């Protein structure tokens, strides 16, 4: 069982604790980059790099409100983690089967 490229990109993006925190914050509501930077205590250039990585991984999308095209609002992309969740469920199922077989083998040896 190998991970798809988009799962690899998702895991790579989530490997950074600051980016995980951004995902947590965006899970509550969409936010401007400045709001995210303030919440994480990051300078604007660092926040911009994190948001770029999250966008490239497909986890986050950017919109512009009608009132000002210069403002960027970031939100979690719908269904962005569905492949990752499916892969994790399959991996957990695989390990459960393997561990159950190992346990049965060990118990059989004890008798």
C-alpha positions as CSV (number, residue, x, y, z in Angstrom):
1,X,0.0,0.0,0.0
2,X,1.6,3.2,-1.1
3,X,0.5,6.8,-0.6
4,X,-0.7,8.9,-3.5
5,X,1.2,12.0,-4.4
6,X,-1.5,14.3,-2.9
7,X,-1.3,12.4,0.3
8,X,2.4,12.9,0.4
9,X,1.9,16.6,-0.2
10,X,-0.7,16.8,2.5
11,X,1.5,15.0,5.0
12,X,4.5,17.1,4.1
13,X,2.5,20.3,4.6
14,X,1.2,19.1,7.9
15,X,4.6,18.1,9.1
16,X,5.2,21.6,10.3
17,X,3.6,22.6,13.6
18,X,2.9,26.1,12.5
19,X,1.0,24.9,9.4
20,X,-1.0,22.4,11.6
21,X,-1.9,25.4,13.8
22,X,-3.1,27.3,10.7
23,X,-5.3,24.4,9.7
24,X,-6.7,24.3,13.2
25,X,-7.5,28.0,13.1
26,X,-9.0,27.8,9.7
27,X,-11.1,24.9,10.9
28,X,-13.0,27.4,13.0
29,X,-13.5,30.0,10.3
30,X,-11.8,31.6,7.2
31,X,-9.3,34.3,8.1
32,X,-7.0,36.9,6.5
33,X,-3.3,36.2,6.4
34,X,-2.7,39.0,8.9
35,X,-5.1,37.4,11.4
36,X,-3.3,34.1,11.1
37,X,0.1,35.7,11.5
38,X,-1.0,37.6,14.6
39,X,-2.5,34.4,16.1
40,X,0.7,32.5,15.6
41,X,3.1,35.4,16.3
42,X,4.8,35.1,12.9
43,X,6.1,37.8,10.7
44,X,4.2,38.3,7.4
45,X,6.8,36.7,5.1
46,X,6.9,33.6,7.2
47,X,3.1,33.4,7.2
48,X,3.1,33.9,3.5
49,X,5.5,30.9,3.0
50,X,3.3,28.7,5.2
51,X,0.1,29.7,3.3
52,X,1.8,29.1,0.0
53,X,2.8,25.5,1.1
54,X,-0.7,24.8,2.3
55,X,-2.2,26.1,-0.9
56,X,0.2,24.0,-3.0
57,X,-0.7,20.9,-1.0
58,X,-4.4,21.6,-1.8
59,X,-5.4,22.0,1.9
60,X,-6.2,25.7,1.8
61,X,-7.8,27.9,-0.8
62,X,-7.7,31.7,-1.2
63,X,-10.5,34.0,-2.1
64,X,-10.9,37.8,-2.5
65,X,-13.9,39.6,-1.1
66,X,-15.8,41.7,-3.6
67,X,-15.1,44.9,-1.7
68,X,-11.3,44.7,-2.0
69,X,-9.3,42.5,-4.4
70,X,-6.2,43.2,-2.3
71,X,-7.6,41.3,0.7
72,X,-7.0,37.6,0.7
73,X,-9.2,35.3,2.8
74,X,-7.9,31.8,3.5
75,X,-10.1,28.8,4.2
76,X,-9.8,25.0,4.3
77,X,-10.6,23.5,1.0
78,X,-13.6,21.2,1.1
79,X,-12.7,17.5,1.0
80,X,-8.9,18.3,0.9
81,X,-8.2,15.6,3.5
82,X,-10.5,12.9,2.2
83,X,-7.7,10.9,0.5
84,X,-5.6,11.1,3.7
85,X,-8.5,10.0,5.8
86,X,-9.2,7.0,3.5
87,X,-5.5,6.1,3.5
88,X,-5.3,6.2,7.3
89,X,-8.5,4.1,7.6
90,X,-7.0,1.5,5.2
91,X,-3.7,1.5,7.0
92,X,-5.4,1.1,10.4
93,X,-7.4,-1.8,9.0
94,X,-4.3,-3.5,7.7
95,X,-2.5,-3.1,11.0
96,X,-5.5,-4.4,13.0
97,X,-5.5,-7.6,10.9
98,X,-1.7,-8.0,11.2
99,X,-1.8,-7.5,14.9
100,X,-4.7,-9.9,15.4
101,X,-2.8,-12.5,13.5
102,X,0.3,-11.9,15.5
103,X,-1.6,-12.2,18.7
104,X,-3.2,-15.4,17.7
105,X,0.2,-16.8,16.7
106,X,1.7,-15.8,20.1
107,X,-1.2,-17.3,22.0
108,X,-1.0,-20.5,20.0
109,X,2.8,-20.8,20.8
110,X,2.1,-20.4,24.6
111,X,-0.2,-23.5,24.7
